[in-house]
Amino acid sequence: MDPGVIGAFIPVIAIIAFAAVKIARVLAERPPATSANVTPRLETLEQSVQVLQQQLAETQERLDFAERLLTKTRDEHRIGS
């Protein structure tokens, strides 16, 4: 083989090696695959969120009620004064 042809392959081989090293690093730094218990944990989390949403709705209803009572009381005191 001609030395000029071999010299032309060196940059190509270097580029391929560089790309292989980059790919290996990316794969090594990738987070591990998700564990098998992700689905049950996700379902539990969804249930917790639903409970919190229900509690928030109840709290908002109570706040609205308290605001209506306070407004009613203030209006009665203004009328009565």
Phi and psi in radians as a Rosetta constraint file:
Dihedral C 1 N 2 CA 2 C 2 CIRCULARHARMONIC -1.275 0.35
Dihedral N 2 CA 2 C 2 N 3 CIRCULARHARMONIC 2.375 0.35
Dihedral C 2 N 3 CA 3 C 3 CIRCULARHARMONIC -1.051 0.35
Dihedral N 3 CA 3 C 3 N 4 CIRCULARHARMONIC -0.498 0.35
Dihedral C 3 N 4 CA 4 C 4 CIRCULARHARMONIC -1.182 0.35
Dihedral N 4 CA 4 C 4 N 5 CIRCULARHARMONIC -0.619 0.35
Dihedral C 4 N 5 CA 5 C 5 CIRCULARHARMONIC -1.228 0.35
Dihedral N 5 CA 5 C 5 N 6 CIRCULARHARMONIC -0.732 0.35
Dihedral C 5 N 6 CA 6 C 6 CIRCULARHARMONIC -1.098 0.35
Dihedral N 6 CA 6 C 6 N 7 CIRCULARHARMONIC -0.703 0.35
Dihedral C 6 N 7 CA 7 C 7 CIRCULARHARMONIC -1.105 0.35
Dihedral N 7 CA 7 C 7 N 8 CIRCULARHARMONIC -0.517 0.35
Dihedral C 7 N 8 CA 8 C 8 CIRCULARHARMONIC -1.317 0.35
Dihedral N 8 CA 8 C 8 N 9 CIRCULARHARMONIC -0.482 0.35
Dihedral C 8 N 9 CA 9 C 9 CIRCULARHARMONIC -1.357 0.35
Dihedral N 9 CA 9 C 9 N 10 CIRCULARHARMONIC -0.377 0.35
Dihedral C 9 N 10 CA 10 C 10 CIRCULARHARMONIC -1.053 0.35
Dihedral N 10 CA 10 C 10 N 11 CIRCULARHARMONIC -0.845 0.35
Dihedral C 10 N 11 CA 11 C 11 CIRCULARHARMONIC -1.101 0.35
Dihedral N 11 CA 11 C 11 N 12 CIRCULARHARMONIC -0.625 0.35
Dihedral C 11 N 12 CA 12 C 12 CIRCULARHARMONIC -1.128 0.35
Dihedral N 12 CA 12 C 12 N 13 CIRCULARHARMONIC -0.779 0.35
Dihedral C 12 N 13 CA 13 C 13 CIRCULARHARMONIC -1.130 0.35
Dihedral N 13 CA 13 C 13 N 14 CIRCULARHARMONIC -0.660 0.35
Dihedral C 13 N 14 CA 14 C 14 CIRCULARHARMONIC -1.138 0.35
Dihedral N 14 CA 14 C 14 N 15 CIRCULARHARMONIC -0.726 0.35
Dihedral C 14 N 15 CA 15 C 15 CIRCULARHARMONIC -1.118 0.35
Dihedral N 15 CA 15 C 15 N 16 CIRCULARHARMONIC -0.759 0.35
Dihedral C 15 N 16 CA 16 C 16 CIRCULARHARMONIC -1.115 0.35
Dihedral N 16 CA 16 C 16 N 17 CIRCULARHARMONIC -0.733 0.35
Dihedral C 16 N 17 CA 17 C 17 CIRCULARHARMONIC -1.128 0.35
Dihedral N 17 CA 17 C 17 N 18 CIRCULARHARMONIC -0.745 0.35
Dihedral C 17 N 18 CA 18 C 18 CIRCULARHARMONIC -1.064 0.35
Dihedral N 18 CA 18 C 18 N 19 CIRCULARHARMONIC -0.785 0.35
Dihedral C 18 N 19 CA 19 C 19 CIRCULARHARMONIC -1.104 0.35
Dihedral N 19 CA 19 C 19 N 20 CIRCULARHARMONIC -0.709 0.35
Dihedral C 19 N 20 CA 20 C 20 CIRCULARHARMONIC -1.103 0.35
Dihedral N 20 CA 20 C 20 N 21 CIRCULARHARMONIC -0.703 0.35
Dihedral C 20 N 21 CA 21 C 21 CIRCULARHARMONIC -1.153 0.35
Dihedral N 21 CA 21 C 21 N 22 CIRCULARHARMONIC -0.743 0.35
Dihedral C 21 N 22 CA 22 C 22 CIRCULARHARMONIC -1.058 0.35
Dihedral N 22 CA 22 C 22 N 23 CIRCULARHARMONIC -0.808 0.35
Dihedral C 22 N 23 CA 23 C 23 CIRCULARHARMONIC -1.082 0.35
Dihedral N 23 CA 23 C 23 N 24 CIRCULARHARMONIC -0.738 0.35
Dihedral C 23 N 24 CA 24 C 24 CIRCULARHARMONIC -1.087 0.35
Dihedral N 24 CA 24 C 24 N 25 CIRCULARHARMONIC -0.705 0.35
Dihedral C 24 N 25 CA 25 C 25 CIRCULARHARMONIC -1.153 0.35
Dihedral N 25 CA 25 C 25 N 26 CIRCULARHARMONIC -0.747 0.35
Dihedral C 25 N 26 CA 26 C 26 CIRCULARHARMONIC -1.088 0.35
Dihedral N 26 CA 26 C 26 N 27 CIRCULARHARMONIC -0.761 0.35
Dihedral C 26 N 27 CA 27 C 27 CIRCULARHARMONIC -1.164 0.35
Dihedral N 27 CA 27 C 27 N 28 CIRCULARHARMONIC -0.603 0.35
Dihedral C 27 N 28 CA 28 C 28 CIRCULARHARMONIC -1.239 0.35
Dihedral N 28 CA 28 C 28 N 29 CIRCULARHARMONIC -0.581 0.35
Dihedral C 28 N 29 CA 29 C 29 CIRCULARHARMONIC -1.497 0.35
Dihedral N 29 CA 29 C 29 N 30 CIRCULARHARMONIC -0.136 0.35
Dihedral C 29 N 30 CA 30 C 30 CIRCULARHARMONIC -1.154 0.35
Dihedral N 30 CA 30 C 30 N 31 CIRCULARHARMONIC 2.436 0.35
Dihedral C 30 N 31 CA 31 C 31 CIRCULARHARMONIC -1.111 0.35
Dihedral N 31 CA 31 C 31 N 32 CIRCULARHARMONIC 2.674 0.35
Dihedral C 31 N 32 CA 32 C 32 CIRCULARHARMONIC -1.120 0.35
Dihedral N 32 CA 32 C 32 N 33 CIRCULARHARMONIC 2.757 0.35
Dihedral C 32 N 33 CA 33 C 33 CIRCULARHARMONIC -1.054 0.35
Dihedral N 33 CA 33 C 33 N 34 CIRCULARHARMONIC 2.640 0.35
Dihedral C 33 N 34 CA 34 C 34 CIRCULARHARMONIC -1.100 0.35
Dihedral N 34 CA 34 C 34 N 35 CIRCULARHARMONIC 2.581 0.35
Dihedral C 34 N 35 CA 35 C 35 CIRCULARHARMONIC -1.338 0.35
Dihedral N 35 CA 35 C 35 N 36 CIRCULARHARMONIC 2.923 0.35
Dihedral C 35 N 36 CA 36 C 36 CIRCULARHARMONIC -1.244 0.35
Dihedral N 36 CA 36 C 36 N 37 CIRCULARHARMONIC -0.375 0.35
Dihedral C 36 N 37 CA 37 C 37 CIRCULARHARMONIC -1.633 0.35
Dihedral N 37 CA 37 C 37 N 38 CIRCULARHARMONIC 0.364 0.35
Dihedral C 37 N 38 CA 38 C 38 CIRCULARHARMONIC -1.174 0.35
Dihedral N 38 CA 38 C 38 N 39 CIRCULARHARMONIC -0.752 0.35
Dihedral C 38 N 39 CA 39 C 39 CIRCULARHARMONIC -1.072 0.35
Dihedral N 39 CA 39 C 39 N 40 CIRCULARHARMONIC -0.865 0.35
Dihedral C 39 N 40 CA 40 C 40 CIRCULARHARMONIC -1.087 0.35
Dihedral N 40 CA 40 C 40 N 41 CIRCULARHARMONIC -0.661 0.35
Dihedral C 40 N 41 CA 41 C 41 CIRCULARHARMONIC -1.151 0.35
Dihedral N 41 CA 41 C 41 N 42 CIRCULARHARMONIC -0.684 0.35
Dihedral C 41 N 42 CA 42 C 42 CIRCULARHARMONIC -1.145 0.35
Dihedral N 42 CA 42 C 42 N 43 CIRCULARHARMONIC -0.718 0.35
Dihedral C 42 N 43 CA 43 C 43 CIRCULARHARMONIC -1.108 0.35
Dihedral N 43 CA 43 C 43 N 44 CIRCULARHARMONIC -0.716 0.35
Dihedral C 43 N 44 CA 44 C 44 CIRCULARHARMONIC -1.105 0.35
Dihedral N 44 CA 44 C 44 N 45 CIRCULARHARMONIC -0.736 0.35
Dihedral C 44 N 45 CA 45 C 45 CIRCULARHARMONIC -1.112 0.35
Dihedral N 45 CA 45 C 45 N 46 CIRCULARHARMONIC -0.726 0.35
Dihedral C 45 N 46 CA 46 C 46 CIRCULARHARMONIC -1.101 0.35
Dihedral N 46 CA 46 C 46 N 47 CIRCULARHARMONIC -0.697 0.35
Dihedral C 46 N 47 CA 47 C 47 CIRCULARHARMONIC -1.120 0.35
Dihedral N 47 CA 47 C 47 N 48 CIRCULARHARMONIC -0.718 0.35
Dihedral C 47 N 48 CA 48 C 48 CIRCULARHARMONIC -1.099 0.35
Dihedral N 48 CA 48 C 48 N 49 CIRCULARHARMONIC -0.705 0.35
Dihedral C 48 N 49 CA 49 C 49 CIRCULARHARMONIC -1.129 0.35
Dihedral N 49 CA 49 C 49 N 50 CIRCULARHARMONIC -0.703 0.35
Dihedral C 49 N 50 CA 50 C 50 CIRCULARHARMONIC -1.091 0.35
Dihedral N 50 CA 50 C 50 N 51 CIRCULARHARMONIC -0.726 0.35
Dihedral C 50 N 51 CA 51 C 51 CIRCULARHARMONIC -1.097 0.35
Dihedral N 51 CA 51 C 51 N 52 CIRCULARHARMONIC -0.777 0.35
Dihedral C 51 N 52 CA 52 C 52 CIRCULARHARMONIC -1.108 0.35
Dihedral N 52 CA 52 C 52 N 53 CIRCULARHARMONIC -0.671 0.35
Dihedral C 52 N 53 CA 53 C 53 CIRCULARHARMONIC -1.121 0.35
Dihedral N 53 CA 53 C 53 N 54 CIRCULARHARMONIC -0.698 0.35
Dihedral C 53 N 54 CA 54 C 54 CIRCULARHARMONIC -1.127 0.35
Dihedral N 54 CA 54 C 54 N 55 CIRCULARHARMONIC -0.770 0.35
Dihedral C 54 N 55 CA 55 C 55 CIRCULARHARMONIC -1.115 0.35
Dihedral N 55 CA 55 C 55 N 56 CIRCULARHARMONIC -0.676 0.35
Dihedral C 55 N 56 CA 56 C 56 CIRCULARHARMONIC -1.136 0.35
Dihedral N 56 CA 56 C 56 N 57 CIRCULARHARMONIC -0.726 0.35
Dihedral C 56 N 57 CA 57 C 57 CIRCULARHARMONIC -1.083 0.35
Dihedral N 57 CA 57 C 57 N 58 CIRCULARHARMONIC -0.761 0.35
Dihedral C 57 N 58 CA 58 C 58 CIRCULARHARMONIC -1.099 0.35
Dihedral N 58 CA 58 C 58 N 59 CIRCULARHARMONIC -0.724 0.35
Dihedral C 58 N 59 CA 59 C 59 CIRCULARHARMONIC -1.127 0.35
Dihedral N 59 CA 59 C 59 N 60 CIRCULARHARMONIC -0.697 0.35
Dihedral C 59 N 60 CA 60 C 60 CIRCULARHARMONIC -1.141 0.35
Dihedral N 60 CA 60 C 60 N 61 CIRCULARHARMONIC -0.676 0.35
Dihedral C 60 N 61 CA 61 C 61 CIRCULARHARMONIC -1.091 0.35
Dihedral N 61 CA 61 C 61 N 62 CIRCULARHARMONIC -0.744 0.35
Dihedral C 61 N 62 CA 62 C 62 CIRCULARHARMONIC -1.131 0.35
Dihedral N 62 CA 62 C 62 N 63 CIRCULARHARMONIC -0.694 0.35
Dihedral C 62 N 63 CA 63 C 63 CIRCULARHARMONIC -1.114 0.35
Dihedral N 63 CA 63 C 63 N 64 CIRCULARHARMONIC -0.774 0.35
Dihedral C 63 N 64 CA 64 C 64 CIRCULARHARMONIC -1.039 0.35
Dihedral N 64 CA 64 C 64 N 65 CIRCULARHARMONIC -0.750 0.35
Dihedral C 64 N 65 CA 65 C 65 CIRCULARHARMONIC -1.075 0.35
Dihedral N 65 CA 65 C 65 N 66 CIRCULARHARMONIC -0.810 0.35
Dihedral C 65 N 66 CA 66 C 66 CIRCULARHARMONIC -1.107 0.35
Dihedral N 66 CA 66 C 66 N 67 CIRCULARHARMONIC -0.688 0.35
Dihedral C 66 N 67 CA 67 C 67 CIRCULARHARMONIC -1.133 0.35
Dihedral N 67 CA 67 C 67 N 68 CIRCULARHARMONIC -0.705 0.35
Dihedral C 67 N 68 CA 68 C 68 CIRCULARHARMONIC -1.113 0.35
Dihedral N 68 CA 68 C 68 N 69 CIRCULARHARMONIC -0.724 0.35
Dihedral C 68 N 69 CA 69 C 69 CIRCULARHARMONIC -1.091 0.35
Dihedral N 69 CA 69 C 69 N 70 CIRCULARHARMONIC -0.782 0.35
Dihedral C 69 N 70 CA 70 C 70 CIRCULARHARMONIC -1.107 0.35
Dihedral N 70 CA 70 C 70 N 71 CIRCULARHARMONIC -0.732 0.35
Dihedral C 70 N 71 CA 71 C 71 CIRCULARHARMONIC -1.124 0.35
Dihedral N 71 CA 71 C 71 N 72 CIRCULARHARMONIC -0.740 0.35
Dihedral C 71 N 72 CA 72 C 72 CIRCULARHARMONIC -1.094 0.35
Dihedral N 72 CA 72 C 72 N 73 CIRCULARHARMONIC -0.766 0.35
Dihedral C 72 N 73 CA 73 C 73 CIRCULARHARMONIC -1.113 0.35
Dihedral N 73 CA 73 C 73 N 74 CIRCULARHARMONIC -0.743 0.35
Dihedral C 73 N 74 CA 74 C 74 CIRCULARHARMONIC -1.117 0.35
Dihedral N 74 CA 74 C 74 N 75 CIRCULARHARMONIC -0.757 0.35
Dihedral C 74 N 75 CA 75 C 75 CIRCULARHARMONIC -1.116 0.35
Dihedral N 75 CA 75 C 75 N 76 CIRCULARHARMONIC -0.699 0.35
Dihedral C 75 N 76 CA 76 C 76 CIRCULARHARMONIC -1.136 0.35
Dihedral N 76 CA 76 C 76 N 77 CIRCULARHARMONIC -0.664 0.35
Dihedral C 76 N 77 CA 77 C 77 CIRCULARHARMONIC -1.211 0.35
Dihedral N 77 CA 77 C 77 N 78 CIRCULARHARMONIC -0.608 0.35
Dihedral C 77 N 78 CA 78 C 78 CIRCULARHARMONIC -1.195 0.35
Dihedral N 78 CA 78 C 78 N 79 CIRCULARHARMONIC -0.728 0.35
Dihedral C 78 N 79 CA 79 C 79 CIRCULARHARMONIC -1.202 0.35
Dihedral N 79 CA 79 C 79 N 80 CIRCULARHARMONIC -0.703 0.35
Dihedral C 79 N 80 CA 80 C 80 CIRCULARHARMONIC -1.294 0.35
Dihedral N 80 CA 80 C 80 N 81 CIRCULARHARMONIC -0.383 0.35
